[in-house]
Amino acid sequence: MLITTKIKLLPNDQQYEQLLSTMKRFNEACNRISEIAFEKKVFSKVKIQKECYYEIREQFGLSAQMVIRAIAKVAESYKVDKKVVHTFRPTGAMIYDERILSFKGLEFASTLTLDGRIDVPMQISSYHRGVLEGKRVRGQADLVLIDNTFYLLLVVEIPDGTPIETTDVIGIDLGIVNLATDSLGEVFSGKKIINLRKRYARIRARLQSKGTKSAKRLLKKRSKKEKRMARDINHCISKKIVEKALRHRSVIALEDLKGISKLKTKKNGKTVNKSQRSQLSNWSFYQLRQFIVYKAQKFGVPLVFVDPRHTSQTCFACGHVAKENRKTQSEFVCVSCGHADHADHNAACVIASRAAVIQPYAV
């Protein structure tokens, strides 16, 4: 299993300027490479390298491997969109690999700059120490600048947990009012985060109307605080779900939410109102799902992804599907058999039952 760790660097003033100047030169080179690639309509890494490798080395004074990494960054960006020329921020991520980045224990990162190699101290927490110790960093690493602080984003390979023997399935229904509900009846309410986001939205509206520099700084600060809050809540929920699956020796069943972006404008086939769009857009379904996935893999808990269609309209007791079954956000009453339940719990049970078909050994 591959996980990404975010390591804070502690450069002195001279090292900070060396890293910053190298990052800016790297992204200047990326912009020139992008212009050449777009002009000549060549977008693969090999073809771009043939067109401009020597020119970029001479013009920007980068090492051979830095030029290769810059070409790779540009080629990767054009995999998504080839209709317009791509530009890169002066402080956009700089890509390193094992030839231009190495480590001296867990204390220093030896990075190549325009002035040669420098050994930059790293701040390693006990968590990161446990993750990194004895592990090999895989592939490339990104040097990023966040709030004037340098970080290394390292991809580390850790072994999956030994698969547990399971005898049951726990279905998980993801939502807005309740962020997650499991088929055993536990509800992870979203009331706190919804109320906080409404409050933040009012504050944002006031700050945006001002338009001053200080207001923009506060907006940025609020945005980051909101993201940290959501991330922390998603971590706590995913941890509890995986711990419960371990206790009950259960498979975790989730909806396959590949098309979740469509929910930003549609709900049950209808266009949702502005406040609902805001809630659907702001809460990170994908993040919570990914947290559950990697924690489950770490502890050997099996995962099953099921078809999400009509889980909120399907009766768990008899299987009847109808829009009329869902009376309100929280109320479910089957029009066929009369089965009544909390709507989210019923949906979680439907998800679990669909997973049980995929995992026949799970009762």
C-alpha positions as CSV (number, residue, x, y, z in Angstrom):
1,M,0.0,0.0,0.0
2,L,1.3,3.5,-0.9
3,I,0.7,6.5,1.3
4,T,1.7,10.1,1.0
5,T,3.4,11.8,3.9
6,K,3.9,15.5,4.3
7,I,7.3,16.4,5.9
8,K,8.1,19.9,7.1
9,L,11.5,21.2,6.1
10,L,13.5,23.6,8.4
11,P,15.9,25.4,6.2
12,N,18.0,28.3,7.5
13,D,17.7,31.7,5.7
14,Q,20.3,30.9,3.1
15,Q,18.9,27.4,2.3
16,Y,15.4,28.9,2.1
17,E,16.5,31.3,-0.6
18,Q,18.3,28.5,-2.4
19,L,15.2,26.3,-2.4
20,L,12.9,29.2,-3.5
21,S,15.2,30.4,-6.4
22,T,15.5,26.8,-7.6
23,M,11.7,26.3,-7.4
24,K,11.1,29.5,-9.4
25,R,13.7,28.6,-12.0
26,F,12.2,25.1,-12.4
27,N,8.7,26.5,-13.0
28,E,10.0,29.1,-15.4
29,A,11.5,26.2,-17.4
30,C,8.1,24.4,-17.2
31,N,6.4,27.4,-18.8
32,R,8.9,27.5,-21.6
33,I,8.7,23.8,-22.2
34,S,4.9,24.1,-22.2
35,E,5.1,26.8,-24.9
36,I,7.3,24.6,-27.1
37,A,5.1,21.6,-26.6
38,F,1.9,23.5,-27.4
39,E,3.4,25.3,-30.4
40,K,4.7,22.0,-31.9
41,K,1.7,20.0,-30.8
42,V,3.9,17.3,-29.1
43,F,2.7,16.2,-25.7
44,S,4.4,13.0,-24.8
45,K,7.4,13.1,-22.5
46,V,9.7,11.5,-25.0
47,K,8.7,13.8,-27.9
48,I,8.9,16.9,-25.8
49,Q,12.4,15.9,-24.6
50,K,13.6,15.5,-28.2
51,E,12.3,19.0,-29.0
52,C,13.7,21.1,-26.2
53,Y,16.0,19.3,-23.8
54,Y,19.3,21.0,-24.7
55,E,17.6,24.4,-25.2
56,I,16.1,24.3,-21.7
57,R,19.4,23.2,-20.1
58,E,21.3,26.0,-21.7
59,Q,18.6,28.7,-21.1
60,F,17.8,28.0,-17.5
61,G,21.0,26.4,-16.1
62,L,19.2,23.4,-14.6
63,S,20.8,20.0,-14.1
64,A,20.0,17.2,-16.5
65,Q,17.7,15.5,-14.1
66,M,15.8,18.7,-13.2
67,V,15.1,19.3,-16.9
68,I,13.8,15.7,-17.2
69,R,11.5,16.2,-14.2
70,A,10.3,19.6,-15.6
71,I,9.5,17.9,-19.0
72,A,7.6,15.1,-17.1
73,K,5.6,17.7,-15.1
74,V,4.5,19.4,-18.3
75,A,3.7,16.2,-20.2
76,E,1.6,15.1,-17.2
77,S,-0.4,18.3,-17.3
78,Y,-1.3,17.9,-21.0
79,K,-2.8,14.4,-20.4
80,V,-5.9,16.2,-19.2
81,D,-6.3,19.2,-21.6
82,K,-4.5,19.9,-24.9
83,K,-6.7,22.8,-26.1
84,V,-4.8,25.6,-24.3
85,V,-1.2,26.3,-23.4
86,H,-0.5,25.4,-19.8
87,T,1.2,27.8,-17.4
88,F,2.8,27.1,-14.0
89,R,2.9,29.3,-10.9
90,P,6.4,30.5,-9.9
91,T,6.0,28.6,-6.6
92,G,4.3,25.5,-8.1
93,A,5.5,22.1,-6.9
94,M,9.0,21.1,-7.9
95,I,9.4,17.4,-8.7
96,Y,12.3,15.5,-7.3
97,D,13.4,11.9,-7.8
98,E,16.1,9.7,-6.2
99,R,18.8,11.2,-8.4
100,I,18.3,14.7,-7.0
101,L,16.9,14.0,-3.6
102,S,18.2,11.6,-0.9
103,F,18.0,11.3,2.8
104,K,20.5,11.2,5.6
105,G,18.7,9.2,8.2
106,L,15.4,10.9,9.2
107,E,17.2,14.1,10.1
108,F,18.2,15.7,6.8
109,A,17.0,15.8,3.2
110,S,19.8,16.2,0.7
111,T,18.3,18.2,-2.2
112,L,19.8,19.5,-5.4
113,T,19.6,23.3,-6.0
114,L,21.0,25.8,-8.5
115,D,24.0,26.2,-6.1
116,G,24.6,22.4,-5.7
117,R,23.4,20.0,-3.0
118,I,22.2,21.2,0.4
119,D,21.3,19.3,3.5
120,V,18.0,20.6,4.9
121,P,16.8,19.6,8.4
122,M,13.4,17.8,8.5
123,Q,10.8,18.0,11.2
124,I,9.8,14.4,11.9
125,S,6.9,13.7,14.2
126,S,6.5,10.3,16.0
127,Y,3.8,9.4,13.5
128,H,6.1,10.1,10.5
129,R,9.0,8.4,12.2
130,G,6.9,5.2,12.5
131,V,5.8,5.5,8.8
132,L,9.2,6.2,7.3
133,E,11.6,4.2,9.5
134,G,12.9,1.3,7.4
135,K,10.7,2.1,4.5
136,R,11.7,3.1,0.9
137,V,10.4,6.3,-0.7
138,R,8.8,5.3,-3.9
139,G,9.1,7.3,-7.2
140,Q,9.1,11.0,-7.2
141,A,8.7,13.4,-4.3
142,D,7.2,16.9,-4.5
143,L,8.7,20.0,-2.9
144,V,5.8,22.4,-2.2
145,L,5.6,25.9,-0.6
146,I,2.6,26.4,1.7
147,D,2.2,29.6,3.6
148,N,6.0,30.4,3.1
149,T,6.9,27.0,4.6
150,F,8.6,24.2,2.5
151,Y,7.2,20.7,2.7
152,L,8.2,17.4,1.0
153,L,5.4,15.2,-0.1
154,L,6.8,11.6,0.0
155,V,5.1,8.5,-1.3
156,V,6.0,5.6,1.0
157,E,5.2,1.9,0.5
158,I,3.9,0.2,3.7
159,P,2.7,-3.4,3.8
160,D,-1.0,-4.1,3.9
161,G,-2.4,-5.6,7.0
162,T,-2.9,-9.4,7.2
163,P,-6.5,-10.0,5.9
164,I,-8.9,-10.8,8.7
165,E,-11.4,-13.6,8.5
166,T,-14.9,-12.1,8.3
167,T,-18.3,-13.4,9.2
168,D,-20.4,-10.3,8.5
169,V,-20.8,-7.1,6.5
170,I,-21.1,-3.6,7.7
171,G,-22.8,-1.3,5.1
172,I,-21.9,2.4,5.2
173,D,-24.3,5.1,3.8
174,L,-22.6,8.5,3.2
175,G,-24.7,11.6,3.4
176,I,-25.0,15.3,4.3
177,V,-27.2,15.6,7.4
178,N,-25.6,12.4,8.7
179,L,-22.0,12.1,7.3
180,A,-22.1,8.4,7.7
181,T,-24.6,5.8,9.0
182,D,-23.7,2.1,9.4
183,S,-26.0,-0.9,9.1
184,L,-25.5,-1.6,12.8
185,G,-27.3,1.6,13.6
186,E,-24.5,4.0,14.5
187,V,-24.9,7.5,13.1
188,F,-22.1,10.0,12.5
189,S,-24.0,13.3,12.5
190,G,-23.1,16.2,10.2
191,K,-25.0,18.7,12.2
192,K,-21.9,20.3,13.8
193,I,-20.0,20.7,10.5
194,I,-23.2,22.0,8.7
195,N,-23.8,24.7,11.4
196,L,-20.1,25.7,11.3
197,R,-20.1,26.0,7.6
198,K,-23.2,28.1,7.6
199,R,-21.5,30.4,10.0
200,Y,-18.3,30.5,7.9
201,A,-20.4,31.2,4.8
202,R,-21.9,34.3,6.4
203,I,-18.4,35.5,7.5
204,R,-17.1,34.8,3.9
205,A,-19.9,36.9,2.4
206,R,-19.1,39.8,4.7
207,L,-15.4,39.6,3.9
208,Q,-15.9,39.3,0.2
209,S,-18.1,42.4,0.1
210,K,-15.2,44.4,1.7
211,G,-12.6,43.3,-0.9
212,T,-9.7,44.7,1.1
213,K,-6.3,43.0,1.4
214,S,-6.9,42.1,5.1
215,A,-10.3,40.7,4.2
216,K,-8.7,38.5,1.5
217,R,-6.1,37.3,4.1
218,L,-8.9,36.4,6.5
219,L,-10.8,34.6,3.7
220,K,-7.7,32.4,3.0
221,K,-7.2,31.7,6.7
222,R,-10.9,30.7,7.1
223,S,-10.8,28.4,4.0
224,K,-7.8,26.5,5.4
225,K,-9.4,26.3,8.9
226,E,-12.5,24.8,7.3
227,K,-10.5,22.2,5.3
228,R,-8.6,21.2,8.5
229,M,-11.9,20.8,10.4
230,A,-13.4,18.6,7.6
231,R,-10.2,16.5,7.4
232,D,-10.1,15.9,11.1
233,I,-13.8,14.9,11.2
234,N,-13.3,12.5,8.3
235,H,-10.3,11.0,10.0
236,C,-12.2,10.4,13.2
237,I,-15.2,8.8,11.4
238,S,-13.1,6.5,9.3
239,K,-11.1,5.4,12.3
240,K,-14.2,4.5,14.2
241,I,-15.7,2.6,11.2
242,V,-12.6,0.5,10.7
243,E,-12.2,-0.2,14.4
244,K,-15.8,-1.4,14.5
245,A,-15.3,-3.7,11.5
246,L,-12.3,-5.2,13.3
247,R,-14.3,-5.9,16.4
248,H,-17.1,-7.5,14.5
249,R,-14.8,-9.2,12.0
250,S,-16.8,-7.6,9.2
251,V,-16.3,-6.6,5.6
252,I,-16.9,-2.9,5.0
253,A,-19.3,-2.1,2.2
254,L,-19.3,1.3,0.5
255,E,-21.2,2.8,-2.4
256,D,-19.1,3.2,-5.5
257,L,-19.1,7.0,-5.8
258,K,-17.2,7.5,-9.0
259,G,-20.0,9.8,-10.2
260,I,-20.3,11.8,-7.0
261,S,-19.5,15.1,-8.8
262,K,-22.9,14.8,-10.6
263,L,-24.5,15.2,-7.2
264,K,-23.3,18.7,-7.0
265,T,-26.1,19.8,-9.4
266,K,-28.5,16.9,-9.3
267,K,-30.3,15.0,-6.6
268,N,-32.8,12.2,-7.4
269,G,-32.8,13.5,-11.0
270,K,-33.7,17.1,-10.0
271,T,-31.7,20.2,-9.9
272,V,-30.9,21.0,-6.2
273,N,-31.2,24.5,-4.7
274,K,-28.2,26.7,-4.0
275,S,-27.9,25.8,-0.3
276,Q,-27.9,22.0,-1.1
277,R,-25.3,22.6,-3.9
278,S,-23.1,24.3,-1.4
279,Q,-23.4,21.4,1.1
280,L,-22.8,18.7,-1.6
281,S,-19.8,20.6,-3.0
282,N,-18.2,21.4,0.3
283,W,-18.2,18.1,2.1
284,S,-15.5,15.8,0.8
285,F,-17.2,12.5,0.2
286,Y,-14.1,11.2,-1.7
287,Q,-11.8,12.2,1.2
288,L,-13.8,10.2,3.7
289,R,-14.0,7.3,1.4
290,Q,-10.3,7.3,0.8
291,F,-9.6,7.5,4.6
292,I,-11.8,4.5,5.1
293,V,-10.0,2.6,2.3
294,Y,-6.4,3.2,3.4
295,K,-7.2,2.5,7.1
296,A,-9.0,-0.7,6.2
297,Q,-6.1,-1.8,4.0
298,K,-3.7,-1.0,6.8
299,F,-5.5,-3.3,9.2
300,G,-6.5,-6.1,6.8
301,V,-10.2,-5.3,6.7
302,P,-11.8,-6.4,3.3
303,L,-13.7,-3.7,1.3
304,V,-16.5,-4.1,-1.2
305,F,-17.9,-1.4,-3.4
306,V,-21.5,-1.7,-4.5
307,D,-23.8,0.0,-7.1
308,P,-25.2,3.1,-5.4
309,R,-28.3,3.4,-7.5
310,H,-31.6,3.6,-5.6
311,T,-30.1,2.7,-2.2
312,S,-32.2,5.5,-0.7
313,Q,-35.4,4.3,-2.4
314,T,-35.0,0.5,-1.9
315,C,-36.7,-1.3,1.0
316,F,-34.3,-3.4,2.9
317,A,-37.1,-5.8,4.1
318,C,-38.7,-6.6,0.7
319,G,-36.6,-5.0,-2.0
320,H,-39.3,-2.8,-3.4
321,V,-38.0,0.3,-5.1
322,A,-40.0,3.5,-5.3
323,K,-39.4,7.2,-4.8
324,E,-42.5,7.3,-2.5
325,N,-40.6,5.0,0.0
326,R,-38.5,8.0,1.0
327,K,-41.0,10.2,2.9
328,T,-38.5,12.8,4.2
329,Q,-34.8,13.1,4.6
330,S,-34.9,10.9,7.7
331,E,-38.2,8.9,7.3
332,F,-38.4,5.7,5.2
333,V,-41.7,3.8,4.9
334,C,-42.1,1.1,2.2
335,V,-45.3,1.6,0.2
336,S,-45.3,-2.2,-0.5
337,C,-44.7,-4.0,2.8
338,G,-44.9,-1.1,5.3
339,H,-41.4,-1.5,6.6
340,A,-40.4,1.7,8.5
341,D,-36.9,2.8,9.4
342,H,-34.6,5.8,9.5
343,A,-33.8,6.4,5.8
344,D,-30.0,6.4,6.2
345,H,-30.0,3.2,8.3
346,N,-32.2,1.5,5.7
347,A,-29.8,2.6,2.9
348,A,-26.8,1.2,4.9
349,C,-28.6,-2.1,5.3
350,V,-29.3,-2.2,1.5
351,I,-25.6,-1.5,0.8
352,A,-24.6,-4.3,3.2
353,S,-27.1,-6.8,1.5
354,R,-25.7,-5.9,-1.9
355,A,-22.1,-6.5,-0.6
356,A,-23.2,-9.9,0.9
357,V,-24.0,-11.1,-2.6
358,I,-20.5,-10.1,-3.8
359,Q,-18.9,-11.7,-0.7
360,P,-20.9,-14.9,-0.3
361,Y,-18.9,-16.0,2.8
362,A,-20.1,-12.9,4.7
363,V,-23.5,-13.7,6.2
